[in-house]
Amino acid sequence: MGSLDTTPAAAAFGDINGSGAFQPLNADDVRSYLHKSVDFIYDYYKSVESLPVLPGVEPGYLRRLLQSVPPTSSAPFDIALKEVRDAVVPGMTHWASPNFFAFFPSTNSAAAIAGELVASAMNTVGFTWQASPAATEMEVLALDWLAQLLRLPPTFMNRTAAAGRGSGGGVILGTTSEAMLVTLVSARDAALRRAGSVGVAGITRLAVYAADQTHSTFFKACRLAGFDPSNIRSIPTGPETDYALDPARLLEIMQADVDDGLVPTYICATVGTTSTNAVDPVRAIADVAAMFNAWVHIDAAYAGSACICPEFRHHLDGVERVDSISMSPHKWLMTCLDCTCLWVRDTHRLTDSLETNPEYLKNDASESGNVTDLKDMQVGVGRRFRGLKLWMVMRTYGSAKLQEHIRSDVAMAKMFEDAVRADDRFEVVVPRNFALVCFRIRPQGAMTEEDAEEVNRELMERLNRTGKAYLAHTAVAGKFVLRFAVGSSLQEERHVRSAWELIKKTTTEIMEEEM
């Protein structure tokens, strides 16, 4: 008879995890590194106002400052942090600066940073409910909280009070691009089924629609979803609608497509376009879409945050008629990148196109139908614990403080707009919506539009070279226009006033040189 082997594991395998073993999650190191990182972040936020908003570096600068090959040996964490401070920070465009007025804001908060830190430490991969029940349910809860702040109809909630689990629901994605892509794919598949298409044979007959002010990512997502570029309609807008989509023009184009044998499939309506903050009329667009059974998606990436305030909520009127809506709290609701919230009226239309069910992910909870597996509402399978930071922002600050933040930014933008209108050298090119002001030096005397573009471009470039402000531009009806977007988390009235004084001073210098 044999005998049991009583050799200790350590003797059999050696001292694998001895005192000198690599321990990347050593608790003392975690505490030490994070304390040092928090001090670094504290110093950064205390000093960012004094840093040049736009760095003066040249392409390739970082490779010259940091070693070009990966190190073989370890080094103290302090060395890496010093290299970040000495090499990385000087090359950053400081979106956190209160002197940042370009694009749209990328807001942040102590609560969001803390939520991101905790979520990163837990490092969960919540593709199914079972993979991390709390991560899934926190995301669902945060989405329902935000839906309530936006006063979205119950059909968009993950759970309704009257009937238990509803047909709608939401998911947190990385960006608006993803929200557009997954809804386009769902609308595509639904249209193909209605048309009786075998596979994707009928995709060349599907048509999609948006205003010419719609974000460029929409047209990119259409191509990724397989739509024929010749059937992607970019509908011209003009000052008569404040650059919003005209429902009458939309109806005309969709009917013409039907007459030509095409199938209207998807309309993207925007609440707060990137160039000018135009607002497409949601209810009227939904009325047109209903005539053709087309999917309507609302892109409210930036301005959706403002709709938590009752005075701005009317911009979403008609939302009960649409199929999906997305907004990005990382733009204007104090929640750091990345965080785009997508709600759909019928989650089955999304999961029918995106569901994956490999054997290794099957489990009783998923099979029961009582849980939400968020992997089936996105392109990938793995997913970050984004819901925690969004929940922490709402739980920490409450709706009143978040509304105060939005209203303060809008008030500062109005103050800037009033100052621009009071100086006859300038003009506000489109009516201000929310916290974006589109303005320029107006053509004067014999100045042509070409001259106006040159002088406004020079103004922008000089402002940005000072490091004291950063503005971006757009084109409106062929005019070169400066965009002044208020909303950086550290911004106060004094920063807006200081930027305006710099704009006036720089404009005076340019005009004196022109004389």
Beta strands, then each sheet from edge to edge (+ up, - down):
strand 1: 159-160
strand 2: 164-165
strand 3: 169-173
strand 4: 206-211
strand 5: 232-235
strand 6: 263-270
strand 7: 295-299
strand 8: 324-327
strand 9: 340-344
strand 10: 426-428
strand 11: 436-441
strand 12: 472-476
strand 13: 479-485
sheet 1: 1+ 2-
sheet 2: 3+ 9- 8+ 7+ 6+ 4+ 5+
sheet 3: 10+ 11- 13+ 12-
end
